[in-house]
Amino acid sequence: MKCLPVASVALSLAVVAGCASGPPPQTIADVARANTLVAAAEQSGAQQYAAADLQAAHDEAQQANQLANSDPARADELANEAAVDAKLASARVQNAQAHHGLKQLHQTLDTLRSEEQRNMNQPATTPTPPNDTPEPGPPQNEPPQSQPPQGAAPLTQGPPPGQDAPPPQGNPPPGSGPGNNN
């Protein structure tokens, strides 16, 4: 019966020894996730917009990799910190890119507004007709105005209303000239 406690202790030691041969699966997953997030932050441009956060994430991920076998609990902590710093770096990149895009949009709007203002302040110009257009004249389907329409009496020009007619020119009627005293 004394064999049973010795066997259970031996079994426990074997289990502990088996676990000590490699990091626990959770630690492996946490470290892998941290490394993936750090790589994604680097590719997104974090070096330009969030260099300090990226460097912290990189350092923590590297320490987590080194401690995964010897101190899995500390490796988990470092991997989680690396993941948070990598996400923060990526968020700062997105924020900077959005800010840059917004700045460009404002510049475009300002340009459009100034163009609109400039167009409103200029006098309106009438378009000039092309050179190949005919000169304006009477419509081609109507007879010229100097000839009356067919069947109509010719128009005579008389004095405007309220004025006497000027004396006729040419030969005066007989007996109405100077020197003729009737």
DAZIDA-V695003 format. One record per residue. N is the residue number from 1. PSI is psi in degrees with one decimal (NA if undefined). Layout:
n->N psi->PSI
n->N psi->PSI
This chain:
n->1 psi->-25.0
n->2 psi->-16.3
n->3 psi->-32.6
n->4 psi->-49.1
n->5 psi->-36.2
n->6 psi->-39.2
n->7 psi->-40.3
n->8 psi->-36.1
n->9 psi->-41.4
n->10 psi->-39.6
n->11 psi->-41.9
n->12 psi->-42.3
n->13 psi->-37.0
n->14 psi->-40.0
n->15 psi->-45.1
n->16 psi->-42.2
n->17 psi->-37.5
n->18 psi->-38.3
n->19 psi->-29.6
n->20 psi->-11.8
n->21 psi->-17.4
n->22 psi->163.5
n->23 psi->152.7
n->24 psi->155.7
n->25 psi->-36.4
n->26 psi->-41.0
n->27 psi->-42.9
n->28 psi->-43.4
n->29 psi->-42.4
n->30 psi->-42.7
n->31 psi->-41.6
n->32 psi->-42.8
n->33 psi->-43.8
n->34 psi->-44.6
n->35 psi->-39.4
n->36 psi->-43.9
n->37 psi->-36.7
n->38 psi->-44.4
n->39 psi->-41.3
n->40 psi->-39.4
n->41 psi->-40.2
n->42 psi->-42.5
n->43 psi->-26.0
n->44 psi->-8.4
n->45 psi->21.8
n->46 psi->-25.4
n->47 psi->-33.6
n->48 psi->-42.1
n->49 psi->-22.9
n->50 psi->56.8
n->51 psi->-40.1
n->52 psi->-43.9
n->53 psi->-40.6
n->54 psi->-42.1
n->55 psi->-41.4
n->56 psi->-44.7
n->57 psi->-42.4
n->58 psi->-46.3
n->59 psi->-43.7
n->60 psi->-40.8
n->61 psi->-39.8
n->62 psi->-42.7
n->63 psi->-38.7
n->64 psi->-41.0
n->65 psi->-42.2
n->66 psi->-33.0
n->67 psi->-2.5
n->68 psi->-39.4
n->69 psi->-41.7
n->70 psi->-34.6
n->71 psi->78.1
n->72 psi->-34.6
n->73 psi->-46.1
n->74 psi->-35.4
n->75 psi->-40.2
n->76 psi->-45.8
n->77 psi->-48.9
n->78 psi->-38.5
n->79 psi->-41.0
n->80 psi->-39.7
n->81 psi->-40.4
n->82 psi->-40.4
n->83 psi->-43.1
n->84 psi->-44.7
n->85 psi->-37.2
n->86 psi->-40.8
n->87 psi->-39.6
n->88 psi->-43.8
n->89 psi->-43.2
n->90 psi->-39.8
n->91 psi->-38.4
n->92 psi->-35.7
n->93 psi->-47.9
n->94 psi->-40.2
n->95 psi->-45.3
n->96 psi->-41.5
n->97 psi->-39.6
n->98 psi->-40.5
n->99 psi->-42.6
n->100 psi->-43.7
n->101 psi->-40.0
n->102 psi->-39.8
n->103 psi->-43.0
n->104 psi->-39.2
n->105 psi->-42.3
n->106 psi->-40.0
n->107 psi->-40.6
n->108 psi->-43.6
n->109 psi->-41.5
n->110 psi->-41.8
n->111 psi->-44.5
n->112 psi->-39.8
n->113 psi->-42.0
n->114 psi->-36.9
n->115 psi->-43.9
n->116 psi->-43.1
n->117 psi->-42.8
n->118 psi->-40.3
n->119 psi->-33.2
n->120 psi->-28.6
n->121 psi->-14.4
n->122 psi->140.6
n->123 psi->149.8
n->124 psi->136.5
n->125 psi->142.7
n->126 psi->137.9
n->127 psi->141.7
n->128 psi->141.1
n->129 psi->153.6
n->130 psi->158.8
n->131 psi->-20.0
n->132 psi->9.9
n->133 psi->142.7
n->134 psi->155.1
n->135 psi->146.0
n->136 psi->144.1
n->137 psi->-172.6
n->138 psi->148.8
n->139 psi->146.4
n->140 psi->-18.9
n->141 psi->-13.6
n->142 psi->148.6
n->143 psi->156.0
n->144 psi->152.7
n->145 psi->-17.5
n->146 psi->-17.9
n->147 psi->131.6
n->148 psi->154.0
n->149 psi->156.8
n->150 psi->136.6
n->151 psi->1.5
n->152 psi->151.1
n->153 psi->144.8
n->154 psi->146.6
n->155 psi->134.7
n->156 psi->145.4
n->157 psi->125.1
n->158 psi->-178.2
n->159 psi->155.2
n->160 psi->154.5
n->161 psi->139.4
n->162 psi->2.2
n->163 psi->148.2
n->164 psi->154.4
n->165 psi->142.3
n->166 psi->156.6
n->167 psi->145.6
n->168 psi->145.8
n->169 psi->154.9
n->170 psi->-150.3
n->171 psi->132.3
n->172 psi->156.7
n->173 psi->152.8
n->174 psi->139.4
n->175 psi->8.0
n->176 psi->18.3
n->177 psi->177.3
n->178 psi->145.8
n->179 psi->0.6
n->180 psi->107.0
n->181 psi->102.7
n->182 psi->NA
